[in-house]
């Protein structure tokens, strides 16, 4: 049974989200951040740092570019399975690539099998040509260890592709990954190198019983709450996690019903007192910082607009003529306000961070946050 809803102000909700999303209580390791959030989204686009690095740099003490990949796969050579603590794969029924702790593994096989039956040039069933090539690729990887598409001497092109031209080898390897027959064992200059699952996932993890469909559905609903900490739930999601959630009503806000984990209720109540709450901050509450475009704090546009009064869309896939913020604009968080955005671009050859555009509310400064980002990237302004 659901407990009675907690009524809180938007300011209280914003203070809670900062703390619950680790923006004011950084953790010591990447593993701790993964355990807290359940996953971290991975994206290869590198305009001013990659998405996962931009998310984690605000949450992990001393985080450096590439630390997530080092945590997943090792420094220079692929980690043996016994030494791994996390892995890359897609959220079930989506194309969203994330870093998972091993607790996620039992919930993925059903989605992997389902993809083998779907029609999709990216992740679905193998085409006849891909099916003929797959045994050869699997045998080579079994014999030689982690390999990427560039390691095979085969110039044939795939008939269809999603993101432009693709080789037959690349499309086949990618589908074998989606289907769970291969896993990402290493990245070299961010390019994937695949290996057999038993060489990437520890035997004890691979041997766990597969989760039931209801258990996986419940896990997905709870994962949303772990990832965002204050979120809207669909009716079917709520029915699965009634015993784990606390309803929250935001006073005066035009937003759908929200929920948090019951384990976060004490933190939400503490956030109602600004003076007491600010004593818990590990960094000054008003210190400006730049958020990743898909940061958990702003992932749900409706909630972001209702709680923060901030309308934000990641425009990397928006046609240039229709962009209002910029290709890779980063929102600016200052205390409990989102006060604007900057559109930065790293000029790596010149070792310089260029600010393409900025829009900042009067009375706030973006310069400290921009300097902090340039330092993180090892670039000058």
C-alpha positions in Angstrom: 0.0 0.0 0.0 1.2 3.5 -0.8 1.9 5.8 2.1 0.2 9.3 2.1 1.9 11.7 -0.3 4.5 14.1 1.1 3.8 17.7 0.1 7.0 19.7 -0.5 7.9 23.0 -2.1 9.8 23.1 -5.4 12.8 24.5 -3.6 12.8 21.5 -1.2 12.5 19.1 -4.2 15.5 20.9 -5.9 17.6 20.7 -2.8 16.7 17.0 -2.5 17.6 16.2 -6.1 21.0 17.9 -5.8 21.9 15.8 -2.8 20.2 12.5 -3.9 21.9 12.7 -7.3 25.3 13.0 -5.7 25.9 16.6 -6.9 26.6 17.7 -3.3 27.8 14.4 -1.8 30.4 13.1 -4.3 31.5 9.5 -3.9 35.1 8.2 -3.9 34.9 5.8 -6.9 33.2 5.1 -10.2 31.9 1.8 -8.7 30.2 3.7 -5.9 28.4 6.0 -8.4 27.3 3.0 -10.5 26.0 1.3 -7.4 24.0 4.4 -6.4 22.5 5.2 -9.8 22.2 1.7 -11.2 23.8 2.7 -14.5 25.5 5.6 -16.3 24.6 6.4 -19.9 27.4 6.1 -22.5 27.6 8.2 -25.6 30.5 8.4 -28.1 30.0 12.0 -29.2 33.0 14.1 -28.0 32.4 17.8 -28.4 33.6 19.0 -25.0 34.0 15.6 -23.3 31.9 12.5 -23.6 28.5 12.2 -22.0 29.5 9.6 -19.4 32.5 11.6 -18.4 30.5 14.8 -18.1 28.0 13.0 -15.9 30.5 11.4 -13.6 33.0 14.3 -13.2 30.3 16.0 -11.0 29.8 12.9 -8.9 33.1 11.1 -8.4 36.0 12.7 -6.4 39.0 13.3 -8.6 37.3 11.9 -11.7 39.4 12.1 -14.9 38.4 11.8 -18.5 38.2 8.1 -19.4 37.9 6.8 -15.8 34.6 5.0 -16.6 36.2 3.1 -19.5 39.2 2.3 -17.3 36.8 1.0 -14.6 35.0 -1.2 -17.1 37.9 -2.5 -19.2 41.2 -1.7 -17.7 44.0 0.7 -18.6 45.8 -0.6 -21.7 44.9 -4.3 -22.0 41.5 -5.9 -21.5 40.8 -7.0 -17.9 40.2 -10.7 -17.3 36.7 -11.5 -16.3 37.6 -12.3 -12.7 38.9 -8.7 -12.2 35.9 -6.9 -13.7 33.2 -5.1 -11.7 30.9 -3.7 -14.4 30.1 -4.1 -18.1 28.5 -2.3 -21.1 25.2 -3.1 -22.6 21.8 -1.7 -23.6 18.9 -1.0 -21.3 16.2 -3.6 -22.2 14.0 -2.7 -25.1 16.0 0.4 -25.9 19.0 1.4 -27.9 20.5 3.2 -24.9 24.0 2.0 -24.1 25.0 2.2 -20.5 27.6 1.0 -18.0 25.9 -1.5 -15.6 27.1 -3.1 -12.3 26.9 -6.9 -12.5 23.6 -7.0 -10.6 21.9 -6.0 -13.9 23.0 -9.2 -15.8 20.1 -11.5 -14.9 17.7 -9.0 -16.2 19.2 -8.7 -19.8 19.0 -12.2 -21.4 15.3 -12.0 -22.3 15.8 -8.7 -24.1 18.8 -10.2 -25.9 16.7 -13.1 -27.2 13.9 -10.9 -28.2 16.2 -8.8 -30.4 17.1 -11.9 -32.4 13.5 -12.1 -33.5 13.0 -8.5 -34.5 13.5 -6.8 -37.8 16.1 -4.0 -37.3 19.1 -3.1 -39.4 20.9 -2.1 -36.1 20.0 -4.6 -33.5 17.5 -7.2 -34.9 17.8 -10.6 -36.4 20.9 -11.4 -38.6 20.5 -11.1 -42.3 21.4 -14.2 -44.4 24.8 -12.7 -45.1 25.4 -11.8 -41.5 24.3 -15.2 -40.4 26.8 -16.8 -42.8 29.6 -14.6 -41.5 28.9 -14.9 -37.7 30.5 -18.3 -37.1 33.7 -17.1 -38.8 33.8 -14.0 -36.6 33.1 -15.9 -33.4 35.8 -18.5 -34.2 38.4 -15.8 -34.9 37.6 -14.0 -31.6 37.6 -17.3 -29.7 41.1 -18.0 -31.1 42.6 -14.5 -31.0 40.9 -12.7 -28.2 39.3 -9.2 -28.3 38.8 -8.0 -31.9 37.1 -5.0 -33.6 35.7 -4.7 -37.1 39.0 -3.2 -38.3 40.8 -6.5 -37.4 39.0 -8.4 -40.1 40.1 -8.3 -43.7 36.6 -8.2 -45.3 35.6 -5.2 -47.4 32.0 -6.2 -48.0 29.4 -3.6 -47.1 26.1 -4.2 -45.3 23.0 -3.7 -47.4 21.4 -1.4 -44.8 22.8 0.7 -42.0 21.5 3.1 -39.4 24.3 5.7 -39.0 25.5 5.8 -42.6 27.8 3.4 -44.4 28.7 0.2 -42.4 30.8 -2.8 -43.2 29.2 -6.3 -43.1 31.7 -7.2 -40.4 30.8 -4.2 -38.2 27.0 -4.8 -38.6 27.4 -8.5 -37.7 29.6 -7.8 -34.7 27.1 -5.2 -33.4 24.1 -7.5 -33.7 26.0 -10.3 -32.0 26.7 -7.8 -29.2 23.0 -6.9 -29.0 22.1 -10.6 -28.9 24.6 -11.3 -26.0 26.8 -13.6 -28.1 29.6 -11.1 -27.8 30.4 -8.4 -25.3 32.6 -5.3 -25.3 35.9 -6.3 -23.7 37.9 -3.2 -24.5 37.9 0.1 -26.2 40.9 1.4 -28.2 40.5 5.1 -28.9 36.9 4.5 -28.0 36.5 1.9 -30.8 34.9 -1.4 -29.6 36.8 -4.6 -29.3 34.5 -7.6 -28.7 35.1 -10.9 -26.9 33.2 -13.9 -25.8 30.9 -13.3 -22.8 32.7 -15.8 -20.5 35.9 -13.7 -20.9 34.1 -10.5 -19.9 31.6 -11.5 -17.3 32.7 -13.6 -14.3 31.5 -17.2 -14.3 29.5 -16.7 -11.0 27.6 -13.8 -12.7 26.9 -15.7 -15.9 25.7 -18.6 -14.0 23.0 -16.7 -12.1 19.4 -17.7 -12.9 17.7 -15.5 -15.4 15.2 -13.1 -13.8 11.5 -13.5 -14.5 9.7 -11.0 -16.6 7.8 -9.5 -13.6 11.1 -9.2 -11.7 12.8 -7.5 -14.6 9.9 -5.1 -15.0 10.1 -4.2 -11.3 13.8 -3.8 -11.6 13.4 -1.4 -14.5 10.9 0.7 -12.6 13.2 0.9 -9.6 16.1 1.6 -11.8 14.3 4.7 -13.1 14.0 5.9 -9.5 17.6 5.1 -8.7 18.7 7.0 -11.7 16.6 10.2 -11.3 15.6 9.9 -7.5 12.5 11.9 -8.1 10.5 10.7 -11.1 7.1 10.2 -12.7 6.0 6.6 -13.0 3.6 5.0 -15.4 0.6 3.2 -13.9 2.0 -0.2 -14.7 5.4 0.8 -13.2 3.8 2.0 -10.0 1.8 -1.2 -9.6 5.1 -3.1 -9.6 6.9 -1.0 -7.0 4.1 0.1 -4.6 6.0 -1.2 -1.6 9.2 0.6 -2.4 8.1 4.2 -3.2 6.9 7.3 -1.6 4.4 9.6 -3.4 5.5 13.3 -3.6 3.3 16.3 -4.4 5.1 19.4 -5.4 3.2 22.5 -4.2 2.1 24.8 -7.0 3.9 22.8 -9.7 2.2 21.7 -12.9 3.7 18.3 -13.2 2.5 14.6 -13.0 2.6 12.8 -9.7 6.1 12.1 -8.6 7.7 9.4 -6.6 11.0 8.8 -4.7 12.4 5.7 -3.1 11.2 5.2 0.5 14.9 4.9 1.4 15.3 8.5 0.3 12.4 9.9 2.3 14.5 11.0 5.2 16.7 13.0 2.9 13.7 14.6 1.2 12.4 15.7 4.6 15.8 17.1 5.6 15.8 19.1 2.4 12.9 21.1 3.7 15.2 23.1 6.0 17.7 25.1 3.9 20.0 25.9 6.8 20.3 22.3 8.0 20.5 20.9 4.5 23.3 23.3 3.4 25.4 22.1 6.3 25.5 18.7 4.6 26.9 20.0 1.3 30.5 19.0 0.5 30.8 22.0 -1.9 29.4 25.5 -1.7 25.7 25.4 -2.6 25.9 28.3 -5.0 29.0 27.1 -6.9 28.1 27.1 -10.6 28.7 23.9 -12.5 28.0 22.6 -16.0 25.7 19.6 -16.4 25.8 17.0 -19.1 23.0 17.2 -21.6 21.6 13.9 -20.4 22.4 14.4 -16.7 19.9 12.6 -14.4 18.9 15.9 -12.9 17.4 17.2 -16.2 16.7 13.9 -18.0 12.9 14.3 -17.8 12.0 17.5 -19.6 8.5 17.8 -17.9 10.0 17.4 -14.4 12.8 19.8 -15.2 10.4 22.4 -16.5 8.0 22.0 -13.5 10.6 21.9 -10.7 13.3 24.2 -12.1 11.4 26.5 -14.4 13.9 25.5 -17.1 13.0 24.4 -20.6 15.9 22.4 -22.0 16.3 20.1 -25.0 19.6 18.4 -26.1 19.9 19.7 -29.7 22.7 17.5 -31.1 20.2 15.8 -33.4 18.2 19.0 -34.1 18.7 20.5 -37.6 21.0 23.5 -37.2 18.4 26.0 -38.4 16.0 24.9 -35.6 18.5 25.0 -32.7 17.9 27.6 -30.0 20.8 26.7 -27.6 23.5 25.1 -29.6 24.8 21.7 -30.8 26.1 20.6 -27.4 24.8 23.2 -24.9 25.4 22.4 -21.2 23.0 23.7 -18.6 24.4 25.8 -15.8 23.4 24.8 -12.2 23.8 27.4 -9.6 22.6 26.4 -6.1 19.0 25.4 -6.6 18.5 27.2 -9.9 19.3 26.4 -13.5 20.4 29.8 -14.8 21.3 29.3 -18.4 23.6 27.3 -20.7 26.8 27.5 -22.6 27.7 25.8 -25.9 31.4 24.8 -25.6 33.6 23.1 -28.1 37.0 21.5 -27.4 39.7 22.4 -30.0 42.0 19.5 -29.2 44.7 20.3 -31.7 45.0 23.9 -30.3 44.4 22.6 -26.7 41.7 25.2 -26.3 38.1 25.3 -25.1 36.0 27.5 -27.3 32.7 28.9 -26.0 30.5 29.1 -29.2 27.6 30.8 -27.4 26.2 31.4 -23.9 23.0 32.6 -22.3 23.2 33.2 -18.6 20.6 34.8 -16.3 21.4 38.3 -15.0 23.2 38.2 -11.7 24.9 34.8 -12.4 28.3 34.0 -13.8 29.3 31.1 -16.0 33.0 31.8 -16.0 33.9 29.7 -13.0 32.1 26.7 -14.4 33.7 27.2 -17.8 37.2 27.4 -16.2 36.5 24.2 -14.2 35.5 22.4 -17.4 38.6 23.5 -19.3 40.7 22.3 -16.4 39.0 18.9 -16.5 39.6 18.6 -20.2 43.2 19.8 -19.9 42.5 22.8 -22.2 43.1 26.5 -21.9 40.5 29.2 -22.5 
